[in-house]
Amino acid sequence: MAGPGGNKRIMTEVSRLQALASNNDPAGLKFLLDKSPMDTPGSNIILGRILPRSAIYNQAAFQIELKLPNEYPFKAPEIRFITPIYHPNVNEEGKICLEKLNSPEGFKPVTPLTDIVKDVVDRIDNPDVDHALNADIAAEYINNRSTFDRKATELVKKHGLPRT
């Protein structure tokens, strides 16, 4: 990882993510850590489950992968969904479009991973069809919401993970 302080920074970030599991504020961010670099030395992968609050997506948890580049924290992590999700801002490979990760002004070395996870949950709860990664799903979300809701619900029921 990035320099001599890289591992300490990752340990701090993992601890912050772990603390989100016990967040009992119903409006607060909750994240269930499944695997971290502390579990597998030499790994740069964090796996965990987000718990969206919006209708449809609040019926399950969705596992995401945060892949920390060797240059972390000077380079943004890559985020992808492991759990399939039907959403305009997530493509078939599970990649999600987030301004914080995709713009030079968005990600800074001091940006906590908890902020990135919060942005992922916010994007799932509040789709941004202007920055859709899947134009067909975005068009369906805008023009045929009942079909979108049905397809999203089917995928949540089929692939969603436990929220505990």
C-alpha atoms as a printed R data frame, in Angstrom:
    type eleno elety resid chain resno       x       y       z
1   ATOM     1    CA   MET     A     1   0.000   0.000   0.000
2   ATOM     2    CA   ALA     A     2   0.951   3.656  -0.155
3   ATOM     3    CA   GLY     A     3   4.151   4.289   1.756
4   ATOM     4    CA   PRO     A     4   4.973   3.418   5.353
5   ATOM     5    CA   GLY     A     5   1.731   4.899   6.702
6   ATOM     6    CA   GLY     A     6  -0.451   3.056   4.189
7   ATOM     7    CA   ASN     A     7  -1.234   0.044   6.362
8   ATOM     8    CA   LYS     A     8  -2.026   2.225   9.379
9   ATOM     9    CA   ARG     A     9  -4.415   4.285   7.267
10  ATOM    10    CA   ILE     A    10  -6.116   1.143   5.959
11  ATOM    11    CA   MET     A    11  -6.470  -0.211   9.496
12  ATOM    12    CA   THR     A    12  -8.077   3.082  10.573
13  ATOM    13    CA   GLU     A    13 -10.460   3.021   7.584
14  ATOM    14    CA   VAL     A    14 -11.419  -0.618   8.225
15  ATOM    15    CA   SER     A    15 -12.138   0.209  11.886
16  ATOM    16    CA   ARG     A    16 -14.397   3.077  10.809
17  ATOM    17    CA   LEU     A    17 -16.249   0.791   8.406
18  ATOM    18    CA   GLN     A    18 -16.624  -1.882  11.127
19  ATOM    19    CA   ALA     A    19 -18.126   0.712  13.473
20  ATOM    20    CA   LEU     A    20 -20.939   1.346  10.976
21  ATOM    21    CA   ALA     A    21 -22.341  -2.142  11.670
22  ATOM    22    CA   SER     A    22 -23.485  -0.986  15.111
23  ATOM    23    CA   ASN     A    23 -25.004   2.295  13.902
24  ATOM    24    CA   ASN     A    24 -28.542   2.124  15.326
25  ATOM    25    CA   ASP     A    25 -29.675   5.467  13.929
26  ATOM    26    CA   PRO     A    26 -32.456   4.526  11.456
27  ATOM    27    CA   ALA     A    27 -31.447   7.458   9.240
28  ATOM    28    CA   GLY     A    28 -27.738   6.682   9.578
29  ATOM    29    CA   LEU     A    29 -25.405   4.740   7.351
30  ATOM    30    CA   LYS     A    30 -25.032   1.045   8.083
31  ATOM    31    CA   PHE     A    31 -22.320  -1.156   6.565
32  ATOM    32    CA   LEU     A    32 -21.614  -4.802   7.351
33  ATOM    33    CA   LEU     A    33 -17.946  -5.621   6.848
34  ATOM    34    CA   ASP     A    34 -17.453  -9.109   5.367
35  ATOM    35    CA   LYS     A    35 -13.724  -9.127   4.579
36  ATOM    36    CA   SER     A    36 -10.838  -6.697   4.824
37  ATOM    37    CA   PRO     A    37  -7.087  -6.549   4.180
38  ATOM    38    CA   MET     A    38  -6.691  -7.257   7.910
39  ATOM    39    CA   ASP     A    39  -8.183 -10.736   7.294
40  ATOM    40    CA   THR     A    40  -5.923 -11.533   4.359
41  ATOM    41    CA   PRO     A    41  -2.486  -9.898   4.584
42  ATOM    42    CA   GLY     A    42  -1.348  -8.616   1.212
43  ATOM    43    CA   SER     A    43  -4.934  -8.253   0.002
44  ATOM    44    CA   ASN     A    44  -6.197  -4.863  -1.079
45  ATOM    45    CA   ILE     A    45  -9.892  -5.813  -1.129
46  ATOM    46    CA   ILE     A    46 -12.624  -4.772   1.284
47  ATOM    47    CA   LEU     A    47 -15.946  -6.612   0.977
48  ATOM    48    CA   GLY     A    48 -19.027  -5.465   2.778
49  ATOM    49    CA   ARG     A    49 -22.767  -5.098   2.547
50  ATOM    50    CA   ILE     A    50 -24.631  -1.823   2.168
51  ATOM    51    CA   LEU     A    51 -28.181  -1.452   3.457
52  ATOM    52    CA   PRO     A    52 -30.059   1.035   1.282
53  ATOM    53    CA   ARG     A    53 -33.114   2.783   2.743
54  ATOM    54    CA   SER     A    54 -35.231   3.411  -0.376
55  ATOM    55    CA   ALA     A    55 -38.245   1.320  -1.339
56  ATOM    56    CA   ILE     A    56 -37.363  -1.896  -3.201
57  ATOM    57    CA   TYR     A    57 -33.665  -1.799  -2.233
58  ATOM    58    CA   ASN     A    58 -34.420  -1.662   1.518
59  ATOM    59    CA   GLN     A    59 -35.581  -5.299   1.376
60  ATOM    60    CA   ALA     A    60 -32.023  -6.674   1.234
61  ATOM    61    CA   ALA     A    61 -28.330  -5.957   1.603
62  ATOM    62    CA   PHE     A    62 -25.956  -5.691  -1.362
63  ATOM    63    CA   GLN     A    63 -22.325  -6.707  -1.226
64  ATOM    64    CA   ILE     A    64 -19.824  -4.271  -2.667
65  ATOM    65    CA   GLU     A    65 -16.108  -4.546  -3.243
66  ATOM    66    CA   LEU     A    66 -13.754  -1.677  -2.515
67  ATOM    67    CA   LYS     A    67 -10.480  -2.374  -4.299
68  ATOM    68    CA   LEU     A    68  -7.694  -0.217  -2.933
69  ATOM    69    CA   PRO     A    69  -5.005   0.600  -5.511
70  ATOM    70    CA   ASN     A    70  -1.343   0.396  -4.480
71  ATOM    71    CA   GLU     A    71  -1.315   4.205  -4.521
72  ATOM    72    CA   TYR     A    72  -4.177   4.460  -1.992
73  ATOM    73    CA   PRO     A    73  -4.952   6.925  -0.392
74  ATOM    74    CA   PHE     A    74  -3.531   9.063  -3.195
75  ATOM    75    CA   LYS     A    75  -5.658   7.268  -5.757
76  ATOM    76    CA   ALA     A    76  -9.367   6.495  -5.329
77  ATOM    77    CA   PRO     A    77 -10.563   2.947  -4.679
78  ATOM    78    CA   GLU     A    78 -12.494   1.091  -7.359
79  ATOM    79    CA   ILE     A    79 -16.020   0.147  -6.336
80  ATOM    80    CA   ARG     A    80 -18.191  -2.585  -7.783
81  ATOM    81    CA   PHE     A    81 -21.276  -4.485  -6.750
82  ATOM    82    CA   ILE     A    82 -20.787  -8.186  -6.137
83  ATOM    83    CA   THR     A    83 -24.533  -8.669  -5.590
84  ATOM    84    CA   PRO     A    84 -26.429  -8.160  -8.875
85  ATOM    85    CA   ILE     A    85 -28.597  -5.032  -8.715
86  ATOM    86    CA   TYR     A    86 -31.017  -3.545 -11.246
87  ATOM    87    CA   HIS     A    87 -30.179   0.160 -11.196
88  ATOM    88    CA   PRO     A    88 -29.524   2.913 -13.781
89  ATOM    89    CA   ASN     A    89 -26.171   3.834 -12.214
90  ATOM    90    CA   VAL     A    90 -24.756   0.293 -12.010
91  ATOM    91    CA   ASN     A    91 -23.613  -1.570 -15.118
92  ATOM    92    CA   GLU     A    92 -23.596  -5.307 -15.862
93  ATOM    93    CA   GLU     A    93 -20.119  -5.713 -14.328
94  ATOM    94    CA   GLY     A    94 -21.291  -4.069 -11.095
95  ATOM    95    CA   LYS     A    95 -19.431  -0.796 -11.632
96  ATOM    96    CA   ILE     A    96 -21.126   2.290 -10.199
97  ATOM    97    CA   CYS     A    97 -20.800   5.878 -11.350
98  ATOM    98    CA   LEU     A    98 -19.872   8.216  -8.483
99  ATOM    99    CA   GLU     A    99 -18.672  11.776  -8.996
100 ATOM   100    CA   LYS     A   100 -16.453  11.525  -5.889
101 ATOM   101    CA   LEU     A   101 -14.428   8.750  -7.521
102 ATOM   102    CA   ASN     A   102 -14.495   9.912 -11.108
103 ATOM   103    CA   SER     A   103 -13.463  13.549 -10.825
104 ATOM   104    CA   PRO     A   104 -10.110  14.953  -9.709
105 ATOM   105    CA   GLU     A   105 -11.901  17.373  -7.350
106 ATOM   106    CA   GLY     A   106 -14.016  14.587  -5.865
107 ATOM   107    CA   PHE     A   107 -11.493  12.247  -4.276
108 ATOM   108    CA   LYS     A   108  -8.753  13.510  -1.983
109 ATOM   109    CA   PRO     A   109  -6.223  11.492   0.060
110 ATOM   110    CA   VAL     A   110  -8.129  12.520   3.217
111 ATOM   111    CA   THR     A   111 -11.487  11.215   1.911
112 ATOM   112    CA   PRO     A   112 -12.653   8.514   4.342
113 ATOM   113    CA   LEU     A   113 -13.948   5.225   2.946
114 ATOM   114    CA   THR     A   114 -17.079   5.781   5.054
115 ATOM   115    CA   ASP     A   115 -17.863   8.811   2.855
116 ATOM   116    CA   ILE     A   116 -17.481   6.697  -0.275
117 ATOM   117    CA   VAL     A   117 -19.778   3.988   1.125
118 ATOM   118    CA   LYS     A   118 -22.292   6.706   2.060
119 ATOM   119    CA   ASP     A   119 -22.149   8.024  -1.517
120 ATOM   120    CA   VAL     A   120 -22.787   4.502  -2.876
121 ATOM   121    CA   VAL     A   121 -25.876   4.135  -0.652
122 ATOM   122    CA   ASP     A   122 -27.075   7.638  -1.560
123 ATOM   123    CA   ARG     A   123 -26.728   6.841  -5.291
124 ATOM   124    CA   ILE     A   124 -28.690   3.593  -4.912
125 ATOM   125    CA   ASP     A   125 -31.396   5.402  -2.926
126 ATOM   126    CA   ASN     A   126 -31.411   8.366  -5.357
127 ATOM   127    CA   PRO     A   127 -30.662   7.280  -8.933
128 ATOM   128    CA   ASP     A   128 -29.064   9.899 -11.189
129 ATOM   129    CA   VAL     A   129 -30.388   9.183 -14.665
130 ATOM   130    CA   ASP     A   130 -28.255  12.016 -16.099
131 ATOM   131    CA   HIS     A   131 -25.152   9.940 -15.297
132 ATOM   132    CA   ALA     A   132 -26.574   6.499 -15.983
133 ATOM   133    CA   LEU     A   133 -24.246   3.639 -16.840
134 ATOM   134    CA   ASN     A   134 -27.167   1.727 -18.321
135 ATOM   135    CA   ALA     A   135 -29.225   3.910 -20.664
136 ATOM   136    CA   ASP     A   136 -31.964   1.291 -21.121
137 ATOM   137    CA   ILE     A   137 -32.562   0.958 -17.387
138 ATOM   138    CA   ALA     A   138 -32.460   4.767 -17.005
139 ATOM   139    CA   ALA     A   139 -35.073   5.184 -19.748
140 ATOM   140    CA   GLU     A   140 -37.226   2.530 -18.097
141 ATOM   141    CA   TYR     A   141 -36.833   4.272 -14.705
142 ATOM   142    CA   ILE     A   142 -38.068   7.548 -16.242
143 ATOM   143    CA   ASN     A   143 -40.690   6.303 -18.721
144 ATOM   144    CA   ASN     A   144 -42.006   3.035 -17.314
145 ATOM   145    CA   ARG     A   145 -41.521   3.097 -13.564
146 ATOM   146    CA   SER     A   146 -43.828   0.143 -12.872
147 ATOM   147    CA   THR     A   147 -41.743  -2.131 -15.126
148 ATOM   148    CA   PHE     A   148 -38.527  -0.825 -13.566
149 ATOM   149    CA   ASP     A   149 -39.890  -1.427 -10.056
150 ATOM   150    CA   ARG     A   150 -40.992  -4.965 -10.958
151 ATOM   151    CA   LYS     A   151 -37.602  -5.901 -12.463
152 ATOM   152    CA   ALA     A   152 -35.661  -4.309  -9.579
153 ATOM   153    CA   THR     A   153 -37.845  -6.131  -7.031
154 ATOM   154    CA   GLU     A   154 -37.355  -9.472  -8.810
155 ATOM   155    CA   LEU     A   155 -33.568  -9.085  -8.696
156 ATOM   156    CA   VAL     A   156 -33.636  -8.001  -5.030
157 ATOM   157    CA   LYS     A   157 -35.669 -11.095  -4.125
158 ATOM   158    CA   LYS     A   158 -33.445 -13.384  -6.204
159 ATOM   159    CA   HIS     A   159 -29.986 -12.048  -5.224
160 ATOM   160    CA   GLY     A   160 -30.428  -9.815  -2.160
161 ATOM   161    CA   LEU     A   161 -28.433 -10.719   0.943
162 ATOM   162    CA   PRO     A   162 -29.490 -10.713   4.624
163 ATOM   163    CA   ARG     A   163 -29.464  -7.294   6.302
164 ATOM   164    CA   THR     A   164 -27.966  -8.670   9.520
